[in-house]
Amino acid sequence: MSIELITLLYFSCLFIGLFLGLPVALGLGGTAVVFAAIFEPRSLLAIPSAFYYTPWNAVLVTVPLFLFMGSLIRFSGIAESAYDAVYKLIGHIPGGLAMGTVQVCTIFAAITGITPPATITMGQIAYPSMIKYKYHKAIAIGSIGAGGALGLLFLQVCLLFFMDFLLKCP
């Protein structure tokens, strides 16, 4: 069977499962396990090692620490004061606070290098302030998510330029 046909069957089964109401994790994981069992049963031997490796991953330590930092910034009043200042500066521009949120989220995610905890932290900080200034929930969540995704892209582009610079140096 060709790889194109297997890919088409996989995505068809995945979307059918999701449209039937399966949770995303079960739809993705279940479809992957079924197709692995049918087409390459030896690949299922990697599943137990993933279960044992993931909880001990050092990157996961950052998630509760970022959440703690976001809670400290939010409940100390620093975030509200910062958003008040930004609103006074660019609040007269339609969507100015959302644009500022995207920029701050991008910078924060690029500096930390770990997008999901940085996005969650900025969500704790930015979302209540944006709701306070009567932004729609979808705009608030979208600007936070877009900033986190842009931060990852910005970091990768900077790393690519840096690596290219290092390779060209004598």
DSSP file (Angstrom, degrees, kcal/mol; ACC not computed):
  #  RESIDUE AA STRUCTURE BP1 BP2  ACC     N-H-->O    O-->H-N    N-H-->O    O-->H-N    TCO  KAPPA ALPHA  PHI   PSI    X-CA   Y-CA   Z-CA
    1    1 A M              0   0    0      0, 0.0     2,-0.1     0, 0.0     0, 0.0   0.000 360.0 360.0 360.0 139.0    0.0    0.0    0.0
    2    2 A S     >  -     0   0    0      1,-0.1     4,-2.1     4,-0.0     5,-0.2  -0.366 360.0-121.0 -79.1 156.6    1.4    3.4   -0.9
    3    3 A I  H  > S+     0   0    0      1,-0.2     4,-2.4     2,-0.2     5,-0.2   0.816 112.4  58.0 -65.6 -30.5    2.2    6.1    1.7
    4    4 A E  H  > S+     0   0    0      2,-0.2     4,-2.3     1,-0.2    -1,-0.2   0.910 107.8  45.6 -66.3 -41.5   -0.2    8.5    0.0
    5    5 A L  H  > S+     0   0    0      2,-0.2     4,-2.6     1,-0.2    -2,-0.2   0.892 112.5  50.6 -69.0 -39.7   -3.1    6.1    0.5
    6    6 A I  H  X S+     0   0    0     -4,-2.1     4,-2.7     2,-0.2    -2,-0.2   0.917 111.4  48.9 -63.1 -42.7   -2.1    5.3    4.1
    7    7 A T  H  X S+     0   0    0     -4,-2.4     4,-2.6     2,-0.2     5,-0.3   0.920 111.6  48.8 -63.1 -44.0   -2.0    9.1    4.8
    8    8 A L  H  X S+     0   0    0     -4,-2.3     4,-2.0     1,-0.2    -2,-0.2   0.916 113.3  46.9 -62.0 -44.0   -5.4    9.6    3.2
    9    9 A L  H  X S+     0   0    0     -4,-2.6     4,-2.6     2,-0.2     5,-0.2   0.900 111.6  52.2 -63.4 -40.9   -6.9    6.7    5.2
   10   10 A Y  H  X S+     0   0    0     -4,-2.7     4,-2.6     1,-0.2    -2,-0.2   0.955 112.6  42.6 -61.9 -51.2   -5.3    8.0    8.4
   11   11 A F  H  X S+     0   0    0     -4,-2.6     4,-2.6     2,-0.2     5,-0.2   0.854 112.9  53.9 -67.7 -32.7   -6.6   11.5    8.1
   12   12 A S  H  X S+     0   0    0     -4,-2.0     4,-2.3    -5,-0.3    -1,-0.2   0.951 112.0  44.0 -62.8 -48.3  -10.1   10.3    7.0
   13   13 A C  H  X S+     0   0    0     -4,-2.6     4,-2.4     2,-0.2    -2,-0.2   0.893 113.5  52.4 -63.3 -39.5  -10.3    8.0   10.1
   14   14 A L  H  X S+     0   0    0     -4,-2.6     4,-2.3    -5,-0.2    -2,-0.2   0.947 112.4  43.2 -61.7 -49.4   -9.0   10.9   12.3
   15   15 A F  H  X S+     0   0    0     -4,-2.6     4,-2.7     2,-0.2    -1,-0.2   0.863 112.3  53.1 -68.9 -34.9  -11.6   13.4   11.1
   16   16 A I  H  X S+     0   0    0     -4,-2.3     4,-1.6    -5,-0.2    -1,-0.2   0.933 110.8  47.9 -62.9 -44.1  -14.4   10.9   11.2
   17   17 A G  H  <>S+     0   0    0     -4,-2.4     5,-2.1     1,-0.2     4,-0.3   0.903 113.8  46.4 -62.4 -41.5  -13.5   10.1   14.9
   18   18 A L  H ><5S+     0   0    0     -4,-2.3     3,-1.1     1,-0.2    -2,-0.2   0.892 111.3  51.1 -69.6 -38.5  -13.3   13.8   15.7
   19   19 A F  H 3<5S+     0   0    0     -4,-2.7    -1,-0.2     1,-0.3    -2,-0.2   0.765 103.6  59.9 -70.1 -23.6  -16.6   14.6   14.0
   20   20 A L  T 3<5S-     0   0    0     -4,-1.6    -1,-0.3    -5,-0.2    -2,-0.2   0.574 126.6-100.0 -78.3  -8.3  -18.3   11.7   15.9
   21   21 A G  T < 5 +     0   0    0     -3,-1.1    -3,-0.2    -4,-0.3    -2,-0.1   0.582  67.4 153.6 104.7  11.3  -17.3   13.5   19.1
   22   22 A L      < -     0   0    0     -5,-2.1    -1,-0.3     1,-0.1    -2,-0.0  -0.424  54.0-100.4 -66.1 145.9  -14.2   11.7   20.3
   23   23 A P     >  -     0   0    0      0, 0.0     4,-2.8     0, 0.0     5,-0.2  -0.359  32.8-115.3 -61.5 151.7  -11.9   13.8   22.5
   24   24 A V  H  > S+     0   0    0      1,-0.2     4,-3.0     2,-0.2     5,-0.3   0.900 114.1  51.4 -59.9 -43.5   -8.9   15.1   20.5
   25   25 A A  H  > S+     0   0    0      1,-0.2     4,-2.6     2,-0.2     5,-0.4   0.915 113.9  43.8 -61.9 -42.6   -6.4   13.1   22.5
   26   26 A L  H  > S+     0   0    0      3,-0.2     4,-2.3     2,-0.2     5,-0.4   0.886 114.2  50.7 -70.2 -38.2   -8.3    9.9   22.0
   27   27 A G  H  X S+     0   0    0     -4,-2.8     4,-1.7     3,-0.2     5,-0.2   0.947 118.1  37.2 -64.1 -48.7   -8.9   10.7   18.3
   28   28 A L  H  X S+     0   0    0     -4,-3.0     4,-2.1    -5,-0.2    -2,-0.2   0.958 124.6  39.5 -67.7 -51.0   -5.2   11.4   17.6
   29   29 A G  H  X S+     0   0    0     -4,-2.6     4,-2.6    -5,-0.3     5,-0.2   0.915 117.2  48.2 -67.4 -44.1   -3.7    8.8   19.9
   30   30 A G  H  X S+     0   0    0     -4,-2.3     4,-2.5    -5,-0.4     5,-0.2   0.915 113.2  47.2 -64.6 -43.5   -6.3    6.1   19.1
   31   31 A T  H  X S+     0   0    0     -4,-1.7     4,-2.5    -5,-0.4     5,-0.2   0.912 113.0  49.6 -63.5 -41.7   -6.0    6.5   15.4
   32   32 A A  H  X S+     0   0    0     -4,-2.1     4,-2.4    -5,-0.2    -2,-0.2   0.909 112.0  47.7 -64.4 -41.6   -2.2    6.5   15.6
   33   33 A V  H  X S+     0   0    0     -4,-2.6     4,-2.5     2,-0.2    -2,-0.2   0.909 112.3  49.2 -67.3 -41.3   -2.1    3.3   17.7
   34   34 A V  H  X S+     0   0    0     -4,-2.5     4,-1.9     2,-0.2    -2,-0.2   0.936 114.6  44.2 -63.5 -45.7   -4.6    1.5   15.4
   35   35 A F  H  X S+     0   0    0     -4,-2.5     4,-2.8     1,-0.2     5,-0.5   0.870 113.5  50.9 -69.3 -34.9   -2.6    2.5   12.3
   36   36 A A  H  X S+     0   0    0     -4,-2.4     4,-1.9    -5,-0.2     7,-0.3   0.903 110.1  50.3 -66.1 -39.8    0.7    1.6   13.9
   37   37 A A  H  < S+     0   0    0     -4,-2.5    -2,-0.2    -5,-0.2    -1,-0.2   0.860 116.5  41.8 -66.1 -34.3   -0.7   -1.8   15.0
   38   38 A I  H  < S+     0   0    0     -4,-1.9    -2,-0.2    -5,-0.2    -1,-0.2   0.941 129.1  23.3 -77.1 -48.0   -1.9   -2.5   11.4
   39   39 A F  H  < S+     0   0    0     -4,-2.8    -3,-0.2     1,-0.2    -2,-0.2   0.788 138.0  12.1 -96.9 -29.6    1.1   -1.2    9.4
   40   40 A E    ><  +     0   0    0     -4,-1.9     3,-1.6    -5,-0.5     4,-0.3  -0.569  59.3 175.3-149.0  79.4    4.1   -1.3   11.7
   41   41 A P  G >  S+     0   0    0      0, 0.0     3,-1.4     0, 0.0     4,-0.2   0.774  77.4  66.0 -62.0 -27.5    3.5   -3.3   15.0
   42   42 A R  G >  S+     0   0    0      1,-0.3     3,-1.6     2,-0.2     4,-0.2   0.783  88.2  68.6 -65.6 -24.2    7.1   -2.9   16.1
   43   43 A S  G X  S+     0   0    0     -3,-1.6     3,-1.4    -7,-0.3    -1,-0.3   0.714  83.5  72.5 -68.5 -17.9    6.6    0.9   16.5
   44   44 A L  G X  S+     0   0    0     -3,-1.4     3,-1.2    -4,-0.3    -1,-0.3   0.669  79.2  75.8 -69.4 -15.2    4.2    0.2   19.4
   45   45 A L  G <> S+     0   0    0     -3,-1.6     4,-0.5     1,-0.2    -1,-0.3   0.682  85.5  63.8 -69.3 -15.9    7.3   -0.7   21.5
   46   46 A A  H <> S+     0   0    0     -3,-1.4     4,-1.6    -4,-0.2    -1,-0.2   0.654  83.1  79.3 -80.3 -16.0    8.1    3.0   21.8
   47   47 A I  H <> S+     0   0    0     -3,-1.2     4,-1.9    -4,-0.2     3,-0.2   0.923  89.9  49.2 -63.3 -47.9    4.9    3.8   23.7
   48   48 A P  H  > S+     0   0    0      0, 0.0     4,-1.9     0, 0.0    -1,-0.2   0.892 109.6  52.4 -61.8 -36.8    6.1    2.6   27.2
   49   49 A S  H  X S+     0   0    0     -4,-0.5     4,-2.1     1,-0.2    -2,-0.2   0.872 107.5  52.4 -66.8 -33.5    9.3    4.5   27.0
   50   50 A A  H  X S+     0   0    0     -4,-1.6     4,-2.1     2,-0.2    -1,-0.2   0.892 108.1  51.6 -66.7 -38.3    7.4    7.7   26.2
   51   51 A F  H  < S+     0   0    0     -4,-1.9    -2,-0.2     1,-0.2    -1,-0.2   0.878 115.5  41.0 -65.1 -37.0    5.2    7.2   29.2
   52   52 A Y  H  < S+     0   0    0     -4,-1.9     4,-0.4    -5,-0.2    -2,-0.2   0.783 117.2  47.4 -82.5 -26.6    8.2    6.8   31.5
   53   53 A Y  H >< S+     0   0    0     -4,-2.1     3,-1.0    -5,-0.2     4,-0.2   0.891  99.4  65.3 -81.2 -40.2   10.3    9.5   29.9
   54   54 A T  G >< S+     0   0    0     -4,-2.1     3,-1.6     1,-0.3     6,-0.2   0.868  97.3  51.4 -58.4 -46.4    7.8   12.4   29.8
   55   55 A P  G 3  S+     0   0    0      0, 0.0    -1,-0.3     0, 0.0    -2,-0.1   0.776 110.9  50.4 -65.0 -21.6    7.2   12.9   33.5
   56   56 A W  G <  S+     0   0    0     -3,-1.0     2,-0.3    -4,-0.4    -2,-0.2   0.321  78.4 126.5 -97.0   8.6   11.0   13.2   34.1
   57   57 A N    X   -     0   0    0     -3,-1.6     3,-1.1    -4,-0.2     4,-0.3  -0.516  58.3-142.6 -68.0 128.0   11.5   15.7   31.4
   58   58 A A  G >  S+     0   0    0     -2,-0.3     3,-1.2     1,-0.3     4,-0.4   0.753  95.3  66.5 -67.0 -24.7   13.3   18.7   32.9
   59   59 A V  G >  S+     0   0    0      1,-0.2     3,-1.4     2,-0.2     4,-0.4   0.822  89.2  66.1 -66.5 -29.7   11.4   21.2   30.7
   60   60 A L  G X  S+     0   0    0     -3,-1.1     3,-0.6     1,-0.3    -1,-0.2   0.678  85.2  72.2 -68.2 -16.0    8.2   20.3   32.6
   61   61 A V  G <> S+     0   0    0     -3,-1.2     4,-1.0    -4,-0.3    -1,-0.3   0.813  89.8  61.9 -65.3 -28.5    9.6   21.8   35.8
   62   62 A T  H <> S+     0   0    0     -3,-1.4     4,-2.9    -4,-0.4     5,-0.3   0.783  87.4  72.3 -70.3 -26.1    9.1   25.3   34.2
   63   63 A V  H <> S+     0   0    0     -3,-0.6     4,-2.2    -4,-0.4    -1,-0.2   0.947 101.6  38.9 -60.7 -53.6    5.3   25.0   33.9
   64   64 A P  H  > S+     0   0    0      0, 0.0     4,-2.3     0, 0.0    -1,-0.2   0.864 116.5  53.3 -66.1 -31.0    4.4   25.3   37.6
   65   65 A L  H  X S+     0   0    0     -4,-1.0     4,-2.3     2,-0.2    -2,-0.2   0.905 109.6  47.0 -68.9 -39.4    7.1   27.9   38.1
   66   66 A F  H  X S+     0   0    0     -4,-2.9     4,-2.7     2,-0.2    -1,-0.2   0.901 112.0  51.2 -66.1 -39.9    5.8   30.1   35.2
   67   67 A L  H  X S+     0   0    0     -4,-2.2     4,-2.2    -5,-0.3    -2,-0.2   0.903 110.3  49.2 -62.3 -40.4    2.2   29.7   36.6
   68   68 A F  H  X S+     0   0    0     -4,-2.3     4,-2.4     2,-0.2    -2,-0.2   0.913 111.1  49.5 -64.2 -42.7    3.5   30.8   40.0
   69   69 A M  H  X S+     0   0    0     -4,-2.3     4,-2.5     1,-0.2    -2,-0.2   0.916 110.6  50.1 -63.2 -42.8    5.2   33.8   38.4
   70   70 A G  H  X S+     0   0    0     -4,-2.7     4,-2.4     1,-0.2    -1,-0.2   0.889 110.6  49.8 -62.8 -38.8    2.1   34.7   36.5
   71   71 A S  H  X S+     0   0    0     -4,-2.2     4,-2.8     2,-0.2     5,-0.3   0.906 110.4  50.3 -66.1 -41.1    0.0   34.5   39.7
   72   72 A L  H  X S+     0   0    0     -4,-2.4     4,-1.4     1,-0.2     6,-0.3   0.928 113.3  45.2 -61.8 -44.4    2.4   36.7   41.6
   73   73 A I  H  X>S+     0   0    0     -4,-2.5     6,-1.7     2,-0.2     5,-0.7   0.902 116.8  45.9 -66.8 -40.4    2.4   39.3   38.8
   74   74 A R  H ><5S+     0   0    0     -4,-2.4     3,-0.7    -5,-0.2     6,-0.3   0.949 117.6  39.4 -68.6 -49.5   -1.4   39.3   38.5
   75   75 A F  H 3<5S+     0   0    0     -4,-2.8    -1,-0.2     1,-0.2    -2,-0.2   0.623 107.2  63.5 -83.2 -11.1   -2.3   39.3   42.2
   76   76 A S  H 3<5S-     0   0    0     -4,-1.4    -1,-0.2    -5,-0.3    -2,-0.2   0.670 109.7-118.1 -81.5 -15.6    0.4   41.8   43.2
   77   77 A G  T <X5S+     0   0    0     -3,-0.7     4,-2.1    -4,-0.6     5,-0.2   0.380  84.6 115.1  95.9  -3.8   -1.2   44.5   41.0
   78   78 A I  H  ><S+     0   0    0     -5,-0.7     4,-2.5    -6,-0.3     5,-0.2   0.919  76.8  49.5 -64.8 -43.2    1.8   44.9   38.7
   79   79 A A  H  > S+     0   0    0     -6,-1.7     4,-2.6     1,-0.2     5,-0.2   0.912 110.8  49.2 -64.3 -42.9    0.0   43.6   35.7
   80   80 A E  H  > S+     0   0    0     -6,-0.3     4,-2.1    -7,-0.3    -1,-0.2   0.904 112.4  48.0 -64.7 -40.5   -3.0   45.9   36.2
   81   81 A S  H  X S+     0   0    0     -4,-2.1     4,-2.1     2,-0.2    -1,-0.2   0.901 112.0  50.0 -65.6 -40.5   -0.7   48.9   36.6
   82   82 A A  H  X S+     0   0    0     -4,-2.5     4,-2.4     1,-0.2    -2,-0.2   0.918 112.2  46.7 -65.0 -43.0    1.2   47.9   33.5
   83   83 A Y  H  X S+     0   0    0     -4,-2.6     4,-2.4     2,-0.2    -1,-0.2   0.838 109.2  55.1 -70.9 -30.8   -1.9   47.5   31.5
   84   84 A D  H  X S+     0   0    0     -4,-2.1     4,-1.9    -5,-0.2    -1,-0.2   0.924 110.5  46.3 -62.4 -43.1   -3.3   50.8   32.8
   85   85 A A  H  X S+     0   0    0     -4,-2.1     4,-1.6     2,-0.2    -2,-0.2   0.919 113.8  47.2 -65.6 -43.7   -0.1   52.5   31.6
   86   86 A V  H  X S+     0   0    0     -4,-2.4     4,-3.0     1,-0.2     5,-0.3   0.882 110.3  53.3 -65.7 -37.5   -0.2   50.8   28.2
   87   87 A Y  H  X S+     0   0    0     -4,-2.4     4,-1.8     1,-0.2    -1,-0.2   0.877 108.0  50.5 -65.7 -36.3   -3.9   51.7   27.8
   88   88 A K  H  < S+     0   0    0     -4,-1.9    -1,-0.2     2,-0.2    -2,-0.2   0.845 115.5  44.0 -68.2 -32.3   -3.1   55.3   28.5
   89   89 A L  H  < S+     0   0    0     -4,-1.6    -2,-0.2    -5,-0.1    -3,-0.2   0.944 137.1   5.7 -77.5 -49.6   -0.4   55.3   25.9
   90   90 A I  H >< S+     0   0    0     -4,-3.0     3,-1.1    -5,-0.1     6,-0.2   0.197  94.7 106.0-123.8  16.1   -2.1   53.4   23.0
   91   91 A G  T 3< S+     0   0    0     -4,-1.8     5,-0.2    -5,-0.3     4,-0.2   0.729  73.0  65.8 -70.1 -20.7   -5.7   52.9   24.2
   92   92 A H  T 3  S+     0   0    0     -5,-0.2    -1,-0.2    -4,-0.2    -2,-0.1   0.693  86.0  83.7 -74.7 -17.2   -7.0   55.5   21.8
   93   93 A I  S X  S-     0   0    0     -3,-1.1     3,-2.4     1,-0.1     4,-0.3  -0.723  95.9-109.1 -83.7 130.6   -6.0   53.3   18.9
   94   94 A P  T 3  S+     0   0    0      0, 0.0    -2,-0.1     0, 0.0    -1,-0.1  -0.443 105.3   5.0 -61.4 122.9   -8.7   50.7   18.0
   95   95 A G  T 3> S+     0   0    0     -2,-0.3     4,-2.3    -4,-0.2     5,-0.2   0.622  90.5 135.4  78.5  13.7   -7.2   47.4   19.1
   96   96 A G  H <>  +     0   0    0     -3,-2.4     4,-2.4     1,-0.2     5,-0.2   0.889  69.9  49.3 -63.0 -41.1   -4.2   49.0   20.6
   97   97 A L  H  > S+     0   0    0     -4,-0.3     4,-2.1     2,-0.2    -1,-0.2   0.866 110.7  51.1 -67.9 -35.1   -4.2   47.0   23.8
   98   98 A A  H  > S+     0   0    0      2,-0.2     4,-2.2     1,-0.2    -2,-0.2   0.902 110.8  48.6 -67.3 -40.6   -4.5   43.8   21.7
   99   99 A M  H  X S+     0   0    0     -4,-2.3     4,-2.1     1,-0.2    -2,-0.2   0.906 111.6  49.6 -65.2 -40.8   -1.6   44.8   19.5
  100  100 A G  H  X S+     0   0    0     -4,-2.4     4,-2.6     1,-0.2    -1,-0.2   0.880 109.2  52.5 -64.0 -37.3    0.5   45.6   22.6
  101  101 A T  H  X S+     0   0    0     -4,-2.1     4,-2.8     2,-0.2     5,-0.2   0.907 107.9  50.8 -64.9 -41.9   -0.5   42.2   24.1
  102  102 A V  H  X S+     0   0    0     -4,-2.2     4,-2.3     2,-0.2    -2,-0.2   0.924 112.1  47.8 -61.3 -43.5    0.7   40.4   21.0
  103  103 A Q  H  X S+     0   0    0     -4,-2.1     4,-2.4     2,-0.2    -2,-0.2   0.928 113.9  45.3 -64.9 -45.2    4.0   42.3   21.1
  104  104 A V  H  X S+     0   0    0     -4,-2.6     4,-2.7     1,-0.2     5,-0.2   0.913 113.8  49.5 -66.5 -41.7    4.6   41.6   24.8
  105  105 A C  H  X S+     0   0    0     -4,-2.8     4,-2.6     2,-0.2     5,-0.2   0.893 110.8  51.2 -62.7 -39.5    3.6   37.9   24.5
  106  106 A T  H  X S+     0   0    0     -4,-2.3     4,-2.2    -5,-0.2    -2,-0.2   0.940 112.9  44.2 -62.9 -47.5    6.0   37.6   21.5
  107  107 A I  H  X S+     0   0    0     -4,-2.4     4,-2.4     2,-0.2     5,-0.2   0.922 115.0  48.6 -63.9 -44.3    8.9   39.1   23.3
  108  108 A F  H  X S+     0   0    0     -4,-2.7     4,-2.3     1,-0.2     5,-0.2   0.914 113.5  46.0 -64.9 -43.0    8.2   37.0   26.5
  109  109 A A  H  X S+     0   0    0     -4,-2.6     4,-2.0    -5,-0.2    -1,-0.2   0.869 114.3  48.8 -68.2 -35.5    7.9   33.7   24.6
  110  110 A A  H  < S+     0   0    0     -4,-2.2    -2,-0.2    -5,-0.2    -1,-0.2   0.878 112.5  47.8 -71.8 -36.4   11.0   34.4   22.6
  111  111 A I  H  < S+     0   0    0     -4,-2.4    -2,-0.2    -5,-0.2    -1,-0.2   0.925 116.3  42.0 -70.0 -43.7   13.1   35.4   25.6
  112  112 A T  H  < S-     0   0    0     -4,-2.3    -2,-0.2    -5,-0.2    -1,-0.2   0.853  92.5-147.7 -74.1 -32.8   12.0   32.3   27.7
  113  113 A G  S  < S+     0   0    0     -4,-2.0     2,-0.5    -5,-0.2    -3,-0.1   0.416  71.4  94.7  82.5  -3.7   12.3   30.0   24.7
  114  114 A I     >  -     0   0    0     -5,-0.2     4,-1.4     1,-0.2     5,-0.2  -0.926  56.9-168.8-124.2 104.5    9.5   27.8   26.0
  115  115 A T  H  > S+     0   0    0     -2,-0.5     4,-2.8     1,-0.2     5,-0.2   0.910  73.6  53.2 -68.7 -49.2    6.2   28.8   24.4
  116  116 A P  H  > S+     0   0    0      0, 0.0     4,-2.4     0, 0.0     5,-0.2   0.928 112.8  42.0 -61.3 -47.5    3.4   27.0   26.3
  117  117 A P  H  > S+     0   0    0      0, 0.0     4,-2.5     0, 0.0    -2,-0.2   0.893 116.0  50.9 -64.5 -34.8    4.4   28.2   29.8
  118  118 A A  H  X S+     0   0    0     -4,-1.4     4,-2.4     2,-0.2     5,-0.2   0.899 111.4  47.8 -66.5 -38.9    5.1   31.7   28.6
  119  119 A T  H  X S+     0   0    0     -4,-2.8     4,-2.0     2,-0.2    -1,-0.2   0.895 112.1  49.3 -68.1 -39.7    1.7   31.8   26.8
  120  120 A I  H  X S+     0   0    0     -4,-2.4     4,-2.0    -5,-0.2    -2,-0.2   0.917 111.7  49.5 -64.6 -42.3   -0.1   30.5   29.9
  121  121 A T  H  X S+     0   0    0     -4,-2.5     4,-1.7     1,-0.2    -2,-0.2   0.929 112.1  46.8 -62.8 -45.7    1.7   33.1   32.1
  122  122 A M  H  X>S+     0   0    0     -4,-2.4     4,-3.7     1,-0.2     5,-0.5   0.827 108.3  57.6 -67.1 -29.5    0.8   35.9   29.7
  123  123 A G  H  X5S+     0   0    0     -4,-2.0     4,-1.3     1,-0.2    -1,-0.2   0.899 106.2  48.7 -64.6 -39.4   -2.8   34.6   29.7
  124  124 A Q  H  <5S+     0   0    0     -4,-2.0    -2,-0.2     1,-0.1    -1,-0.2   0.861 121.0  37.0 -64.9 -34.6   -2.9   34.9   33.4
  125  125 A I  H  X5S+     0   0    0     -4,-1.7     4,-0.7    -5,-0.2    -2,-0.2   0.935 125.0  33.5 -83.8 -49.6   -1.6   38.5   33.2
  126  126 A A  H  X5S+     0   0    0     -4,-3.7     4,-2.6     1,-0.2     5,-0.2   0.853 104.9  65.7 -82.9 -37.2   -3.2   39.8   30.0
  127  127 A Y  H  X<S+     0   0    0     -4,-1.3     4,-2.3    -5,-0.5     5,-0.2   0.919 102.5  45.4 -59.8 -49.8   -6.6   38.2   29.9
  128  128 A P  H  > S+     0   0    0      0, 0.0     4,-1.9     0, 0.0    -1,-0.2   0.894 114.9  49.5 -62.1 -36.0   -8.2   39.8   33.0
  129  129 A S  H  X S+     0   0    0     -4,-0.7     4,-1.4     2,-0.2    -2,-0.2   0.895 110.9  48.7 -69.2 -38.4   -6.9   43.2   32.0
  130  130 A M  H  <>S+     0   0    0     -4,-2.6     5,-2.2     1,-0.2    -1,-0.2   0.878 111.0  50.1 -70.2 -35.7   -8.2   43.0   28.5
  131  131 A I  H ><5S+     0   0    0     -4,-2.3     3,-1.6    -5,-0.2    -1,-0.2   0.875 105.9  57.9 -66.4 -36.2  -11.6   41.9   29.7
  132  132 A K  H 3<5S+     0   0    0     -4,-1.9    -1,-0.2     1,-0.3    -2,-0.2   0.855 104.1  51.7 -61.0 -35.0  -11.5   44.9   32.1
  133  133 A Y  T 3<5S-     0   0    0     -4,-1.4    -1,-0.3    -5,-0.1    -2,-0.2   0.089 124.2-104.3 -92.7  23.8  -11.1   47.2   29.1
  134  134 A K  T < 5 +     0   0    0     -3,-1.6     2,-0.3     1,-0.2    -3,-0.2   0.771  64.6 157.2  64.9  33.0  -14.1   45.6   27.4
  135  135 A Y      < -     0   0    0     -5,-2.2    -1,-0.2     1,-0.1     2,-0.1  -0.643  49.6-103.9 -81.4 146.8  -12.3   43.5   24.8
  136  136 A H     >  -     0   0    0     -2,-0.3     4,-2.3     1,-0.1     3,-0.2  -0.413  26.8-120.7 -67.7 146.7  -14.2   40.5   23.4
  137  137 A K  H  > S+     0   0    0      1,-0.2     4,-2.7     2,-0.2     5,-0.3   0.876 112.1  53.1 -58.8 -39.5  -13.0   37.2   24.9
  138  138 A A  H  > S+     0   0    0      1,-0.2     4,-2.4     2,-0.2    -1,-0.2   0.888 109.6  48.0 -65.2 -38.8  -12.1   35.8   21.4
  139  139 A I  H  > S+     0   0    0     -3,-0.2     4,-2.3     2,-0.2    -1,-0.2   0.909 113.1  48.7 -67.5 -41.5   -9.9   38.9   20.7
  140  140 A A  H  X S+     0   0    0     -4,-2.3     4,-1.7     2,-0.2    -2,-0.2   0.946 116.2  41.2 -64.2 -49.0   -8.2   38.6   24.1
  141  141 A I  H  X S+     0   0    0     -4,-2.7     4,-2.6     1,-0.2     5,-0.2   0.896 115.1  52.2 -67.1 -39.6   -7.5   34.9   23.8
  142  142 A G  H  X S+     0   0    0     -4,-2.4     4,-2.6    -5,-0.3    -1,-0.2   0.886 108.5  49.5 -64.8 -39.8   -6.5   35.2   20.1
  143  143 A S  H  X S+     0   0    0     -4,-2.3     4,-1.9     2,-0.2    -1,-0.2   0.872 112.5  48.2 -69.7 -34.7   -4.0   37.9   20.8
  144  144 A I  H  X S+     0   0    0     -4,-1.7     4,-1.9    -5,-0.2    -2,-0.2   0.938 114.9  44.7 -68.5 -46.3   -2.4   36.0   23.6
  145  145 A G  H  X S+     0   0    0     -4,-2.6     4,-2.3     1,-0.2    -2,-0.2   0.892 112.7  51.3 -64.3 -39.8   -2.1   32.8   21.5
  146  146 A A  H  X S+     0   0    0     -4,-2.6     4,-2.7     1,-0.2    -1,-0.2   0.896 108.6  52.0 -65.3 -39.1   -0.8   34.7   18.5
  147  147 A G  H  X S+     0   0    0     -4,-1.9     4,-1.9     2,-0.2    -1,-0.2   0.901 109.6  49.1 -64.1 -39.9    1.9   36.3   20.6
  148  148 A G  H  X S+     0   0    0     -4,-1.9     4,-1.5     2,-0.2    -2,-0.2   0.911 112.9  46.8 -65.3 -41.7    3.0   32.9   21.9
  149  149 A A  H  X S+     0   0    0     -4,-2.3     4,-2.0     1,-0.2    -2,-0.2   0.904 112.1  50.3 -67.2 -40.4    3.1   31.4   18.5
  150  150 A L  H  X S+     0   0    0     -4,-2.7     4,-3.0     1,-0.2    -1,-0.2   0.851 105.2  58.6 -65.4 -33.0    5.0   34.4   17.1
  151  151 A G  H  X S+     0   0    0     -4,-1.9     4,-2.3     2,-0.2    -1,-0.2   0.912 106.7  46.9 -62.3 -41.9    7.5   34.2   19.9
  152  152 A L  H  X S+     0   0    0     -4,-1.5     4,-2.3     2,-0.2    -2,-0.2   0.921 114.3  46.9 -65.0 -43.8    8.4   30.7   18.9
  153  153 A L  H  X S+     0   0    0     -4,-2.0     4,-2.5     2,-0.2    -2,-0.2   0.910 112.1  50.6 -64.0 -41.6    8.7   31.7   15.3
  154  154 A F  H  X S+     0   0    0     -4,-3.0     4,-2.4     1,-0.2    -2,-0.2   0.911 110.6  49.6 -62.2 -43.1   10.8   34.7   16.2
  155  155 A L  H  X S+     0   0    0     -4,-2.3     4,-2.4    -5,-0.2    -1,-0.2   0.912 111.5  48.5 -62.7 -43.4   13.1   32.6   18.3
  156  156 A Q  H  X S+     0   0    0     -4,-2.3     4,-2.4     2,-0.2    -2,-0.2   0.902 111.4  49.3 -66.3 -40.5   13.6   30.1   15.6
  157  157 A V  H  X S+     0   0    0     -4,-2.5     4,-2.4     2,-0.2    -1,-0.2   0.917 111.6  49.6 -64.6 -42.2   14.4   32.7   13.0
  158  158 A C  H  X S+     0   0    0     -4,-2.4     4,-2.4     1,-0.2    -2,-0.2   0.908 111.4  49.1 -62.6 -41.2   16.9   34.4   15.3
  159  159 A L  H  X S+     0   0    0     -4,-2.4     4,-2.7     2,-0.2    -2,-0.2   0.891 110.1  51.3 -65.4 -38.8   18.5   31.0   15.9
  160  160 A L  H  X S+     0   0    0     -4,-2.4     4,-2.4     2,-0.2    -2,-0.2   0.920 111.7  46.6 -64.8 -42.8   18.7   30.3   12.2
  161  161 A F  H  X S+     0   0    0     -4,-2.4     4,-2.4     2,-0.2    -2,-0.2   0.900 113.2  49.8 -64.6 -39.5   20.3   33.7   11.5
  162  162 A F  H  X S+     0   0    0     -4,-2.4     4,-2.4     2,-0.2    -2,-0.2   0.922 112.1  46.8 -65.5 -43.8   22.8   33.1   14.4
  163  163 A M  H  X S+     0   0    0     -4,-2.7     4,-2.2     2,-0.2    -2,-0.2   0.891 112.3  50.7 -65.3 -38.4   23.7   29.6   13.1
  164  164 A D  H  X S+     0   0    0     -4,-2.4     4,-1.4    -5,-0.2    -1,-0.2   0.898 110.4  50.0 -64.5 -39.8   24.1   31.0    9.6
  165  165 A F  H  X S+     0   0    0     -4,-2.4     4,-1.1     1,-0.2    -2,-0.2   0.916 110.9  49.1 -63.8 -43.1   26.4   33.8   10.9
  166  166 A L  H  < S+     0   0    0     -4,-2.4     3,-0.3     1,-0.2    -2,-0.2   0.870 109.7  51.5 -65.9 -36.2   28.5   31.3   12.9
  167  167 A L  H  < S+     0   0    0     -4,-2.2    -1,-0.2     1,-0.2    -2,-0.2   0.796 110.4  49.0 -71.4 -26.9   28.9   29.0    9.9
  168  168 A K  H  < S+     0   0    0     -4,-1.4    -1,-0.2    -3,-0.2    -2,-0.2   0.645  88.8 100.1 -86.4 -15.3   30.0   31.9    7.7
  169  169 A C     <        0   0    0     -4,-1.1    -3,-0.0    -3,-0.3    -4,-0.0  -0.451 360.0 360.0 -70.5 142.4   32.6   33.2   10.2
  170  170 A P              0   0    0      0, 0.0    -1,-0.1     0, 0.0    -4,-0.1   0.511 360.0 360.0 -74.2 360.0   36.2   32.1    9.4
